[in-house]
Amino acid sequence: VLGGAENIQSLEACITRLRLTVKDDTIIDDDKLKKLGATGVMRMGKNALQVIVGTKADLIAQEMKKHMKKAGGKI
């Protein structure tokens, strides 16, 4: 959906959104993100996007960071 841990360069939570910087934005699947519960995806530039997930954004970001570390990600 996001291209795996190797595609994510940065990940932060901001109240109701996940703010991401990715290496390749062409592999981001907006429709699958929405099927997983995101209410929207905003593209903020070539490699930056925000995924609107509601008030659980911080919890989701923490869990994503744990999984990314296990997968060898730098975050």
Stockholm file with secondary structure:
# STOCKHOLM 1.0

chainA/1-75         VLGGAENIQSLEACITRLRLTVKDDTIIDDDKLKKLGATGVMRMGKNALQVIVGTKADLIAQEMKKHMKKAGGKI
#=GR chainA/1-75 SS CCCCGGGEEEEEEETTEEEEEESCGGGCCHHHHHHTTCSEEEECSSSEEEEECCTTHHHHHHHHHHHHHHTTCCC
#=GC SS_cons        CCCCGGGEEEEEEETTEEEEEESCGGGCCHHHHHHTTCSEEEECSSSEEEEECCTTHHHHHHHHHHHHHHTTCCC
//
